[in-house]
Amino acid sequence: MGLRGEISQRQRRFGEELQRLRMAAGLSAPEAGALVGMRSPAVSHTEAGRTGLNQERLGIWLDAYGCEDPVYRAKLADMGRRTGKGWWSEFSDRVPLLALDLAEAEDSAALIDNYETFYLPGLLQLPAYAEAIYEGAHRDGKFDAEAEIEFRMNRQRILNDLPRRQFRFVIHETALRLRFPGDAVMRAQLAHLLELAELPNVTIQVLPFAALKKPPHTGQFLLLDPGSEDLATVVVDRPSRIEYLGDQYSIVTYRRTFAQLSDLALPPVDTGRLPLAPSSSRDSCGLIRHLLYLLQT
């Protein structure tokens, strides 16, 4: 089997997990290779994501590494077995590779936690809102903005494709008040948030300016959990690049951070419940409705 020219985030993460397990078990690459009839360079290529691993060899390694968690084993096997093909494949030459990686990771997630500061989450954006973001962004011309917007809208299909997939969003009030797309678009966008909050698998909270404590984190991030906490991935959107973090320290830290942000935020949007008070500062739904009112006056 030849070595891969391009390595996806899923393939890279699969290899990193194999390396982490091997090192935790105290085995060298040659020792691990001997267990499955592989030379040391082949083990290194597998752990770097440059080549795949069949299920039989994976099972032998997991047994030798003392990995007994059935859920983790099943999810890791699924990660290694996936072909990487999906609806996103038709965009392979029209959007950046990192975007394809994100769509594939979202597709395999059972729980998605998302904290946003200045923009609304991509999974909740209307096309006109996304267009306004791309119009104001510095672009190198390599990829077509129209294709990237279409791609973002296609990502949103995961909100409805699996009812058991859960989404939790914490959005800073700043993102709700910025009016760069124009008042008409923001009115439609805020109303869209209220509609999406009615989905049984979607929770939306607003972190208000009036929060009594300083938020534990200032930058946006996405936490994708495939159903095994150890295989979760943190996606951090930094000014110069997007980072995928899969080490246990980052997973635990960002999971704790999201829980803290959720505690600081207003109660989740519940459109079927009357506002707690006329004030806009008592719950997420009341605040969004208040901002809608301001845009209409």
Summary of the structure (lengths in Angstrom):
residues: 297
radius of gyration: 21.5
end to end distance: 64.8
largest distance: 72.9
contacts: 876
relative contact order: 0.12
helix: 51%
strand: 11%
